[in-house]
Every structure is written in C-alpha cells, then in structure tokens.
Amino acid sequence: MHDKFSSDELKAKALESVRRAERRARNFYALKLPEASIDFSLRGRCAGQAIVERKGATGLRINLQLLRENLDDYLSQTIPHEVSHLVVNWQARKKRLKPRPHGTEWQVIMRDCFGLEAKRCHSYQTTPARVVPRPFLYVCSCREHLLTSIMHNKIGLSYQALCKACRTPLQFVDRQKT
C-alpha cells in the first residue's frame, strides 16, 4: 500500500499517467482526442470508468482507494485500459457505432498502442460487497423469490415484476423476519 503519498500526490501521479497515455494514443493513431476530465469519486469494486459524451467531451472516473492500494499496477495497467476505452469510443462516435466495451477494437488498442495484454478485469483486492437484505417473499409459477425493499416498493407502485425463468408475474407472500 502507498500510504506515504497524500491524496493530492496520488491524484497528480494519476493525472500524469493519463496525459502520457493520451499523448501516446494521439501520436499512435493521429487522433485529436481531447484531454479527459478526471474525477476521483469512483467507489467500490470498479477501478476506473471511461466516458465519451456525444458532443465529444471525454472523462475518466478513478477509484482513489484502489489507486492508493495498487499504485504501480494502476498506473501501468488500469490507466491505459481506461484510455483505450476513450480511444475506441472517440473513434466510434463519428461513425455512430456502439462498440463492445472489451471488444476487438479495444483489444487491438491495448496490444498495439500500449503493448499490454488486453485483460478485461483487474485483480485488485476489494472489500466484500455489503449484503443487501432481501426480506420480501414473492412467488411465481415456478419458484420463490426473495426481493429487496427497493424492488418491493417498486412493485407496490404499479410496477409488475416477472420471473425471468417462467415469465409469470411475481405475487407477494410475506415479509421474512430479519
């Protein structure tokens, strides 16, 4: 873990890595890829997220905690991974295509431009996800379903939930004790 760096120092390192990857992609593909805005608010298990808006603005969301815990790998692998998404989506936007997130185009950029293995997911240790209580028992024609309070409330507001297996409506039975 890189506790020796402050949040500002980590952000500066990430920004430098993003700008370097963008320059590399611009030069490699002769692109006019704009500089991405960078947001460090990403949380949870996702390491990064690339965004290309219709009007051409680009952005990256970075998980500061995963950056801190995996600094070297994050800078050398995750940043180029996310910039590759920017490049693919930037190239596709003029053609009005919607490329697959980790499809052939993205894999080619990872391999040819960045010289990296096109790995779809990181292997960073993340904290276990919070277990969401599912106290509402529903049934369909094929089985029982335990639903969250969010889904239960949605169903109560004229939303009709169907079983994915048998396609029949779910019927409320009881609230389970938690």
N, C-alpha and C positions, 0 to 999 in steps of 0.2 A: 504494500500500500504506500502511496506517496503523500503522507501527511505532512511532509516537510514543505510542500508547496501550498501557498494560500489559494483561495478560490480565484482571486484575480490572476495569479500566476498560471494556474491551470487553464483559465479561460484564454489567456494570452498564448499559451502553447497550442491550444486547440485552434485558435484563430490563425496562427502562423501555419499550422499544418493544413488547414482548409485552403488558405490562399495559395500555398505551394501546390496542392493537388489541383486546384482550379487552373493555375498557370500551366501546369503540366498538360491538363486536358485541352486547354485552349490551344497550346502550341502543337500538340499531337494531332488534333482534329481540325485545326484552323477555324476554331469557333469563336463567336462573340458572346460566349457565356458570361452573363453578368456576375458580379460578386454576390455571393449568397449572404443574406442577413443571417445572423446566428443567435439562437435563443437557447439558453441553458436551463429551461424549465422542464425538460422531459424527465419523467419519473418511472419507477417500476422496472420491468424486465427488458424493455426496449432500449437499446444502446443509442440509436440515432434514428432520425427521420428526415427525409429529403422532401422538399415541397417546391413545385414549379407551378406558379399561378398562370391563368390564361393570358394575362397581359404580359407575361414574361418574367415577373419578379421571381427570384429563387430564394430559398431559405433552408436552413438546417436547424433541426432541434437536436440538442445534445444532452445526454444524461450525465450531469456533472458528477454524480456519485460513482457511476461506472467508469467515467474518465479518471477520477481520482484513484480508484482501486485497480485499474488496468492501464495505466498511463501509456507505457511503451507500445503495447499491442493496440490500444485505442488509436493512437496517433498514426501507427504504421498500417493498420488494417481497417478499422471502423471508419475513419475519416475518408480514405479513398473509396470504400464501399459506398458511403453516402454520396460522395461527389459523383461517383459513377451513375447513381440514380439521377442526379441532376442533369448529367450529360445526356443520358438516354431520353429523359423527359423533355429536355430542351430541344433535342433533335426531332423528337416525335411531335411536338406541339404544332409546328408549321404544317406537318402532314396530317394533322388532326387524328393521329393514331393514339391508341392507349396501349403502350407496351406492357407486357407482363413484368411484374416487379423484379424478378430474378431470371428473366428470360434470356434468350440468346444474345440480344444486343448488349444487355448489362454484363453478361459473362465475357463477351469479347472485349469490352472496355476494361474490365478488371484485369484480364490476361494481357492484352496488347498494350494498353496505355500505362497501367500501373504495375504490370509484371507480378500480379498476385493471383493466388488461387481464388476462384470465384465461389467463396463459401457463403451460403445463404444466411446462416445464423452464427452469432457469436457463441462462445463457450464460457462467458464470464459467470462467476458465481453470483447469483442474485438471491435476495432474501425470498423465502417462500411467500407465495401469494396468500393474502388474507382469505380465510374460508368464509364464504358468504352463506349465512343461514338460509335454509330452504324449508320453512315450516308449513307451507301450504300444500295439502294433498289434493291432487286432481286425478281424475281417471279419464281414460278414453276407452275405445272398444278393445284395445289390445293390452294395456298395462296401466300401472300407476305412475304419476309424475309428481315430483316434489319441486315446487316453484318458490322463487324469492318473493319478498313483499312487493318489489317493484313490478314484477310480472302479474302478481295477484291484483294489485291496484289497477293495472292497465286493463285487465280482463273485466274488472268491475266498471270501467268507463266505456262500455260498449265495444271493446276490442275482443275479437274472437280468436282464441288460440287453437291451433290444430296440432294434432300429433304428427310428427314428421314421418312416422312409420305407417300408420293406418289412415291418416288424413281425416280423422273424425274430430269433432270439437271436444275440447277438454271441459270436464264438468267438475266443479268444486265439490269436495267431500268434507274436509275438516281441516282445522288448524292443528298441527302437531305440537306437542309440548317440547320446548327447547331447554 
